[in-house]
Amino acid sequence: MYRDVIGLTNKVSYDFKNYRGKEQISKILKLLEKTSGRLYYYDLKEMTFITKTMYVVGDAVKAKKIEDEMTAEPFQIRFIQMDVDDIG
């Protein structure tokens, strides 16, 4: 009998619904230029904070100026574990 082993891949998503300020929007755009990075987050399975190497994937960030303030429309950034064998 043969079977495929499907690994558990960690995915962490952050929703930004009311993101304001040109400096903050600039930081997010610089983060989205990266293809990967190290993410420190709380892992529910392990019940502790861990650091993993993750792919960075995000929605397009659409910004607009309202009364001299930059604001972004809602968007999401996702971090997807690069290697299922990468243990904390």
C-alpha positions as CSV (number, residue, x, y, z in Angstrom):
1,M,0.0,0.0,0.0
2,Y,1.2,3.5,-0.9
3,R,0.0,6.7,0.5
4,D,1.1,10.3,0.4
5,V,2.1,12.0,3.6
6,I,0.6,15.4,3.8
7,G,2.4,17.7,6.1
8,L,0.9,20.4,8.3
9,T,2.0,23.8,7.0
10,N,1.7,26.7,9.3
11,K,0.0,29.8,7.9
12,V,-0.4,33.1,9.7
13,S,-2.7,35.8,8.4
14,Y,-3.0,39.4,9.5
15,D,-6.0,41.5,8.4
16,F,-5.6,45.3,8.1
17,K,-9.0,47.0,8.1
18,N,-8.3,50.6,9.1
19,Y,-4.6,51.2,8.3
20,R,-3.5,54.9,8.3
21,G,-0.5,57.0,7.9
22,K,2.0,57.2,5.1
23,E,4.9,56.0,7.3
24,Q,3.0,52.9,8.3
25,I,1.8,52.2,4.7
26,S,5.4,52.6,3.5
27,K,6.6,50.0,6.1
28,I,4.0,47.5,4.9
29,L,4.9,48.0,1.2
30,K,8.6,47.4,2.1
31,L,7.6,44.2,3.9
32,L,5.7,43.0,0.8
33,E,8.8,43.5,-1.4
34,K,10.4,40.6,0.5
35,T,9.7,37.0,-0.6
36,S,10.5,35.5,2.8
37,G,11.5,36.3,6.3
38,R,11.5,35.1,9.9
39,L,8.2,35.5,11.8
40,Y,7.9,35.3,15.6
41,Y,4.3,34.4,16.5
42,Y,2.2,32.4,18.9
43,D,1.7,28.8,17.7
44,L,-1.6,27.4,19.0
45,K,-0.5,23.8,18.5
46,E,2.7,24.2,20.5
47,M,1.1,26.7,22.9
48,T,4.2,28.9,22.8
49,F,5.8,31.6,20.8
50,I,8.0,30.3,18.0
51,T,10.1,31.7,15.1
52,K,9.7,30.2,11.6
53,T,11.0,31.0,8.1
54,M,8.0,32.0,6.1
55,Y,7.0,33.1,2.6
56,V,5.5,36.6,2.6
57,V,2.3,36.9,0.5
58,G,0.0,39.8,0.5
59,D,-2.9,41.6,-1.2
60,A,-2.3,44.7,-3.3
61,V,-2.3,47.7,-1.0
62,K,-4.6,50.4,-2.3
63,A,-4.1,53.8,-0.6
64,K,-5.9,57.0,-0.9
65,K,-5.6,60.5,0.6
66,I,-8.5,61.8,2.7
67,E,-8.2,65.3,4.2
68,D,-4.4,65.3,4.1
69,E,-4.2,61.8,5.6
70,M,-3.1,58.6,3.8
71,T,-5.3,55.6,4.4
72,A,-5.3,52.1,3.0
73,E,-8.3,50.0,1.9
74,P,-8.6,46.7,3.8
75,F,-6.0,44.1,2.9
76,Q,-4.4,41.0,4.2
77,I,-0.8,39.7,4.6
78,R,-0.1,36.0,4.9
79,F,3.0,34.2,6.1
80,I,3.3,30.6,4.9
81,Q,5.9,28.2,6.4
82,M,8.7,27.4,3.9
83,D,9.7,24.0,5.1
84,V,7.5,21.6,7.0
85,D,10.7,20.1,8.7
86,D,11.7,23.6,10.0
87,I,11.2,23.2,13.7
88,G,11.3,26.4,15.7
